[in-house]
């Protein structure tokens, strides 16, 4: 049985193609890893919502116990806007973190909760 001599013209481009695909997949995995690390360390929204929710529950407790609105306004830092009262919490960037943009404090997340009547 005789074997035909196979040309080596396609070996180099196929090798570069395979190496390029591995490099592209490695770069994609690295990018996903980095973005996952940044997002998991910077996602602060749920904690702010939980704080405002617990503050609203505390406000209702004290209101039901008969505390005056003036005292409640001082304790819970209630703001009034458009004839409505709100309990608000703002979360800004923290110095020394990667969320500092040009040395300026940036509002990252804000929650307003209308004060229950």
C-alpha positions as CSV (number, residue, x, y, z in Angstrom):
1,X,0.0,0.0,0.0
2,X,1.4,3.3,-1.1
3,X,0.6,6.6,0.7
4,X,0.3,9.8,-1.1
5,X,2.5,12.6,-0.1
6,X,0.4,15.3,1.6
7,X,1.4,18.9,1.1
8,X,2.1,21.1,4.1
9,X,0.7,24.3,2.6
10,X,-2.3,24.4,5.1
11,X,-0.5,23.6,8.3
12,X,0.7,27.1,9.1
13,X,-2.6,28.9,8.6
14,X,-4.5,26.3,10.5
15,X,-2.0,26.5,13.4
16,X,-2.4,30.3,13.5
17,X,-6.2,29.9,13.4
18,X,-6.2,27.5,16.3
19,X,-3.8,29.7,18.4
20,X,-5.9,32.7,17.6
21,X,-9.1,31.0,18.8
22,X,-7.4,29.9,22.0
23,X,-6.1,33.5,22.6
24,X,-9.5,35.0,21.9
25,X,-11.3,32.5,24.3
26,X,-8.6,33.2,27.0
27,X,-9.1,37.0,26.6
28,X,-12.9,36.6,26.9
29,X,-12.6,34.5,30.0
30,X,-10.2,37.0,31.5
31,X,-12.6,39.9,30.7
32,X,-15.5,38.1,32.3
33,X,-13.5,37.3,35.4
34,X,-12.4,41.0,35.8
35,X,-15.9,42.4,35.2
36,X,-17.4,39.9,37.7
37,X,-14.9,40.9,40.3
38,X,-15.7,44.6,39.8
39,X,-19.4,44.2,39.9
40,X,-19.5,41.9,42.9
41,X,-17.4,44.4,44.9
42,X,-19.3,47.5,43.8
43,X,-23.0,46.5,43.8
44,X,-24.4,48.4,46.7
45,X,-28.1,48.9,45.7
46,X,-29.7,46.1,47.7
47,X,-28.1,47.2,51.0
48,X,-29.4,50.7,50.5
49,X,-32.9,49.5,49.8
50,X,-32.8,47.2,52.8
51,X,-31.7,50.2,55.0
52,X,-34.5,52.4,53.8
53,X,-37.1,49.6,54.2
54,X,-36.0,49.0,57.8
55,X,-36.0,52.8,58.5
56,X,-39.6,53.0,57.2
57,X,-40.6,50.1,59.4
58,X,-39.0,51.8,62.4
59,X,-40.8,55.1,61.5
60,X,-44.1,53.2,61.4
61,X,-43.4,51.7,64.8
62,X,-42.7,55.0,66.5
63,X,-45.6,56.7,64.8
64,X,-48.0,53.9,66.0
65,X,-46.6,54.4,69.5
66,X,-47.8,58.0,69.4
67,X,-44.6,60.0,68.7
68,X,-45.2,63.5,67.3
69,X,-44.4,64.2,63.6
70,X,-41.9,66.9,64.6
71,X,-39.8,64.4,66.6
72,X,-40.1,61.8,63.8
73,X,-38.9,64.4,61.3
74,X,-35.8,65.1,63.3
75,X,-35.0,61.5,64.1
76,X,-35.4,60.1,60.5
77,X,-34.2,63.2,58.6
78,X,-37.4,63.4,56.6
79,X,-37.3,65.7,53.6
80,X,-40.3,67.3,52.0
81,X,-40.7,67.7,48.3
82,X,-43.8,68.6,46.3
83,X,-46.0,68.5,49.4
84,X,-44.9,64.9,50.2
85,X,-42.6,63.6,52.8
86,X,-39.8,61.2,52.0
87,X,-37.2,59.1,53.8
88,X,-34.2,59.2,51.6
89,X,-30.8,57.5,51.5
90,X,-28.0,58.3,49.1
91,X,-24.9,56.2,48.5
92,X,-21.9,57.9,47.1
93,X,-18.5,56.6,46.1
94,X,-16.0,55.9,48.8
95,X,-12.5,57.4,48.8
96,X,-9.8,54.9,48.1
97,X,-12.0,52.6,46.0
98,X,-12.0,52.2,42.2
99,X,-15.4,54.0,42.1
100,X,-13.7,57.4,42.5
101,X,-14.0,59.3,39.2
102,X,-11.5,62.1,38.9
103,X,-11.4,62.7,42.7
104,X,-15.1,63.7,42.8
105,X,-17.8,62.2,44.9
106,X,-20.4,60.6,42.6
107,X,-23.9,59.6,43.5
108,X,-24.1,55.9,42.9
109,X,-27.5,54.9,44.2
110,X,-30.4,56.8,45.7
111,X,-33.6,55.6,47.3
112,X,-36.7,57.7,48.2
113,X,-39.4,56.2,50.3
114,X,-42.6,58.1,50.7
115,X,-43.4,58.4,54.4
116,X,-46.5,56.3,55.2
117,X,-49.5,58.4,56.5
